[in-house]
């Protein structure tokens, strides 16, 4: 299992980024969550099979059609067994 924390910057709030990310993660069988940060970024935590997590990270680099992703910072973390994906 692999767990990463992804910080996505750019025009990523108010463009359905978190909801679209939830659909991507659930389709890939990845747990974790997504939330807006006060500085305008979106924080995404992903946990699951390495290839599935990597696929969702790559999606985060593009985002949904209305997003304009300027940067993505990925930090690996220790897996905690998270299976469901939630949006806050």
C-alpha positions as CSV (number, residue, x, y, z in Angstrom):
1,X,0.0,0.0,0.0
2,X,1.0,3.6,-0.7
3,X,-0.1,6.8,1.0
4,X,0.6,10.3,-0.3
5,X,-0.4,13.9,0.6
6,X,-0.9,16.1,-2.5
7,X,-1.0,19.9,-2.3
8,X,-2.6,21.3,-5.5
9,X,-2.2,25.0,-6.3
10,X,-3.7,27.2,-9.0
11,X,-7.4,27.8,-9.7
12,X,-8.5,24.7,-7.9
13,X,-11.3,25.9,-5.5
14,X,-14.8,26.6,-6.8
15,X,-14.2,24.4,-9.9
16,X,-15.5,21.0,-8.5
17,X,-11.9,19.8,-8.0
18,X,-12.7,17.9,-4.8
19,X,-15.8,16.2,-6.1
20,X,-14.1,15.2,-9.3
21,X,-11.2,13.9,-7.3
22,X,-13.5,11.8,-5.2
23,X,-14.9,10.2,-8.4
24,X,-11.3,9.5,-9.7
25,X,-10.2,8.0,-6.4
26,X,-13.3,5.8,-5.9
27,X,-13.0,4.5,-9.5
28,X,-9.4,3.6,-8.8
29,X,-10.2,2.0,-5.4
30,X,-8.2,4.6,-3.5
31,X,-9.1,5.9,0.0
32,X,-8.3,9.2,1.6
33,X,-9.9,12.6,1.3
34,X,-9.8,16.1,-0.2
35,X,-10.3,19.5,1.4
36,X,-9.9,23.1,0.6
37,X,-7.1,25.0,2.4
38,X,-7.5,28.7,3.5
39,X,-4.6,29.7,1.2
40,X,-6.5,28.6,-2.0
41,X,-4.9,25.2,-2.4
42,X,-6.6,21.8,-2.3
43,X,-5.1,19.1,0.0
44,X,-5.6,15.5,-1.2
45,X,-4.7,12.4,0.7
46,X,-4.6,9.2,-1.2
47,X,-4.0,5.6,0.0
48,X,-4.2,2.4,-1.8
49,X,-2.3,0.2,-4.3
50,X,0.8,2.1,-5.6
51,X,-0.3,2.1,-9.3
52,X,-3.8,3.3,-8.4
53,X,-2.5,6.1,-6.2
54,X,-0.1,7.2,-8.9
55,X,-2.9,7.3,-11.4
56,X,-5.0,9.7,-9.2
57,X,-1.9,11.8,-8.5
58,X,-1.4,12.2,-12.3
59,X,-5.1,13.2,-12.6
60,X,-4.5,15.9,-9.9
61,X,-1.8,17.4,-12.2
62,X,-4.6,18.2,-14.7
63,X,-7.8,18.4,-12.5
64,X,-11.3,18.8,-13.9
65,X,-12.0,20.9,-17.0
66,X,-12.6,24.2,-15.1
67,X,-9.4,23.9,-13.0
68,X,-6.1,25.5,-13.9
69,X,-3.5,23.6,-11.9
70,X,-0.3,25.6,-11.4
71,X,1.6,23.2,-9.1
72,X,1.4,19.9,-7.4
73,X,3.6,18.9,-4.3
74,X,3.5,15.2,-3.4
75,X,4.8,13.9,0.0
76,X,4.8,10.2,0.8
77,X,3.4,9.2,4.2
78,X,3.1,5.9,6.2
79,X,-0.1,4.1,5.2
80,X,-2.8,4.0,8.0
81,X,-5.3,1.6,6.4
82,X,-7.7,4.3,5.0
83,X,-10.1,2.7,2.5
84,X,-13.0,5.2,2.0
85,X,-12.6,8.6,0.3
86,X,-14.2,11.6,1.7
87,X,-14.6,15.3,0.8
88,X,-14.5,18.0,3.5
